[in-house]
């Protein structure tokens, strides 16, 4: 399922136009991005939790040349599925 498929599903299930469904989906994703950027977590009970994880700096290897490179520390988004979601896909 891609974004346009999801928009169609939301529009059908919620009796909305596709434009309204797209605005709702974009609002949701923008809200999650904004919260994560501020260092907050977003919890949807039963679905899951969006959060931030920190990766430490490390050394890596360029696969093309074999040379060692320094990879800087960074924050990355993470998602932990809730119990209801885990049960739904079993």
KEBA-437144 format. One line per 10 residues: their letters; for each residue y, z, x of N, C-alpha, C. Coordinates in Angstrom, 3 decimals. Layout:
N
A> Y Z X Y Z X Y Z X; ...
//
This chain:
90
XXXXXXXXXX> -1.171 0.000 0.853 0.000 0.000 0.000 1.230 0.000 0.896; 2.141 -0.916 0.624 3.389 -0.944 1.386 4.541 -0.460 0.489; 5.751 -0.527 1.005 6.904 0.013 0.283 7.112 -0.681 -1.054; 7.004 -1.994 -1.101 7.234 -2.696 -2.366 6.149 -2.371 -3.389; 4.908 -2.175 -2.936 3.835 -1.761 -3.840 4.115 -0.372 -4.407; 4.602 0.513 -3.558 4.925 1.863 -3.995 6.078 1.860 -4.988; 7.076 1.025 -4.749 8.207 0.910 -5.674 7.717 0.432 -7.034; 6.845 -0.559 -7.059 6.286 -1.051 -8.322 5.525 0.052 -9.050; 4.747 0.833 -8.317 3.973 1.926 -8.922 4.891 2.979 -9.507; 5.930 3.370 -8.775 6.892 4.362 -9.266 7.590 3.835 -10.515
XXXXXXXXXX> 8.018 2.582 -10.472 8.718 1.987 -11.614 7.823 1.981 -12.854; 6.586 1.623 -12.676 5.653 1.561 -13.809 5.354 2.958 -14.358; 5.013 3.900 -13.460 4.634 5.246 -13.896 5.794 6.024 -14.525; 7.005 5.804 -14.028 8.165 6.558 -14.510 9.007 5.773 -15.505; 8.545 4.592 -15.901 9.286 3.727 -16.834 10.711 3.479 -16.347; 10.816 3.106 -15.093 12.116 2.808 -14.482 12.151 1.339 -14.093; 13.364 0.859 -13.841 13.483 -0.484 -13.277 13.081 -0.402 -11.809; 12.751 -1.540 -11.222 12.391 -1.547 -9.801 13.570 -1.103 -8.941; 14.785 -1.469 -9.355 15.973 -1.076 -8.591 16.138 0.440 -8.602; 15.922 1.070 -9.747 16.044 2.527 -9.844 14.936 3.210 -9.057
XXXXXXXXXX> 13.746 2.655 -9.118 12.625 3.225 -8.365 12.882 3.122 -6.864; 13.444 1.993 -6.424 13.760 1.833 -5.002 14.821 2.830 -4.566; 15.846 3.054 -5.416 16.875 4.043 -5.088 16.263 5.433 -4.967; 15.341 5.760 -5.868 14.692 7.073 -5.831 13.865 7.229 -4.555; 13.100 6.219 -4.214 12.280 6.274 -3.000 13.149 6.368 -1.749; 14.211 5.571 -1.697 15.119 5.615 -0.547 15.805 6.970 -0.442; 16.157 7.563 -1.584 16.778 8.875 -1.591 15.814 9.923 -1.037; 14.543 9.830 -1.434 13.533 10.753 -0.927 13.379 10.626 0.588; 13.205 9.400 1.075 12.999 9.217 2.517 14.243 9.623 3.312; 15.435 9.329 2.783 16.667 9.734 3.460 16.791 11.258 3.493
XXXXXXXXXX> 16.385 11.919 2.407 16.422 13.375 2.363 15.488 14.001 3.378; 14.289 13.450 3.505 13.329 13.961 4.487 13.871 13.747 5.901; 14.396 12.544 6.176 14.960 12.262 7.504 16.094 13.218 7.832; 16.980 13.436 6.868 18.136 14.307 7.071 17.696 15.735 7.372; 16.742 16.240 6.610 16.253 17.604 6.827 15.593 17.734 8.200; 14.776 16.760 8.579 14.106 16.821 9.873 15.112 16.742 11.013; 16.145 15.946 10.823 17.180 15.815 11.863 17.878 17.151 12.099; 17.990 17.963 11.022 18.628 19.278 11.125 17.649 20.341 11.620; 16.388 19.957 11.852 15.393 20.909 12.328 14.689 21.657 11.212; 14.887 21.250 9.971 14.260 21.909 8.832 12.904 21.277 8.534
XXXXXXXXXX> 12.108 21.963 7.728 10.861 21.396 7.255 11.007 21.064 5.779; 10.224 20.108 5.296 10.213 19.737 3.889 8.802 19.982 3.379; 8.670 20.889 2.409 7.368 21.249 1.876 7.259 20.804 0.434; 6.241 20.011 0.142 5.921 19.600 -1.215 4.576 20.249 -1.531; 4.603 21.334 -2.310 3.401 22.116 -2.578 2.305 21.221 -3.142; 1.141 21.296 -2.543 0.001 20.498 -2.961 -0.069 19.145 -2.270; 1.056 18.620 -1.819 1.078 17.324 -1.145 1.051 17.499 0.363; 2.028 18.241 0.893 2.051 18.459 2.328 3.408 18.896 2.834; 3.491 19.027 4.145 4.707 19.490 4.799 5.103 18.523 5.905; 6.371 18.120 5.876 6.955 17.303 6.933 7.674 18.254 7.879
XXXXXXXXXX> 7.492 18.073 9.174 8.134 18.946 10.148 8.379 18.223 11.453; 8.838 18.990 12.435 9.148 18.460 13.758 8.235 19.145 14.771; 7.732 18.371 15.701 6.912 18.896 16.786 7.594 18.522 18.102; 7.503 19.404 19.083 8.118 19.135 20.380 7.044 18.717 21.368; 7.297 17.643 22.069 6.404 17.184 23.130 7.047 17.509 24.467; 6.293 18.077 25.351 6.797 18.426 26.681 6.911 17.178 27.542; 7.744 17.265 28.557 7.862 16.172 29.524 6.546 16.062 30.287; 6.185 14.854 30.651 4.927 14.648 31.361 5.019 13.381 32.198; 4.026 13.199 33.037 3.961 11.960 33.805 2.920 11.056 33.150; 3.188 9.769 33.182 2.280 8.788 32.617 2.047 7.672 33.609
XXXXXXXXXX> 1.349 6.666 33.169 1.042 5.551 34.056 1.338 4.253 33.330; 2.040 3.347 34.003 2.311 2.026 33.456 1.006 1.235 33.501; 0.467 0.831 32.334 -0.822 0.148 32.353 -0.788 -1.216 33.038; 0.360 -1.853 33.075 0.453 -3.175 33.693 0.446 -3.099 35.216; 1.185 -2.112 35.755 1.313 -2.040 37.210 0.552 -0.883 37.830; 0.217 0.119 37.034 -0.464 1.295 37.566 0.490 2.311 38.164; 1.776 2.031 38.142 2.765 2.948 38.721 2.939 4.163 37.814; 3.168 5.330 38.439 3.430 6.530 37.654 4.866 6.516 37.170; 5.051 6.996 35.939 6.391 7.067 35.342 6.578 8.449 34.746; 7.834 8.846 34.641 8.159 10.129 34.049 8.491 9.899 32.573
XXXXXXXXXX> 7.808 10.628 31.692 8.068 10.539 30.253 8.823 11.807 29.872; 10.013 11.647 29.292 10.855 12.794 28.991 10.360 13.548 27.754; 10.790 14.803 27.656 10.465 15.627 26.487 11.164 15.039 25.273; 10.538 15.233 24.098 11.148 14.705 22.879 10.633 15.443 21.667; 11.348 15.274 20.562 10.918 15.804 19.271 10.316 14.648 18.486; 9.210 14.903 17.800 8.559 13.863 17.001 8.269 14.410 15.604; 8.342 13.550 14.583 8.013 14.011 13.238 6.506 14.199 13.091; 6.129 15.153 12.242 4.712 15.367 11.966 4.536 15.620 10.476; 3.320 15.434 9.994 2.991 15.677 8.592 1.682 16.432 8.539; 1.666 17.502 7.769 0.432 18.261 7.561 0.100 18.185 6.082
XXXXXXXXXX> -1.045 17.613 5.770 -1.458 17.435 4.380 -1.743 18.778 3.723; -1.357 18.892 2.430 -1.642 20.084 1.644 -3.072 20.051 1.125; -3.519 21.184 0.610 -4.905 21.299 0.162 -5.224 20.348 -0.991; -4.306 20.180 -1.943 -4.562 19.281 -3.078 -4.722 17.839 -2.603; -3.944 17.423 -1.622 -4.067 16.074 -1.078 -5.391 15.919 -0.339; -5.769 16.932 0.428 -7.045 16.896 1.144 -8.197 16.784 0.156; -8.133 17.554 -0.927 -9.200 17.508 -1.928 -9.257 16.177 -2.653; -8.105 15.538 -2.842 -8.038 14.268 -3.572 -8.692 13.126 -2.804; -8.711 13.197 -1.481 -9.264 12.105 -0.693 -10.705 12.352 -0.225; -11.277 13.454 -0.615 -12.671 13.739 -0.232 -13.621 12.878 -0.969
//
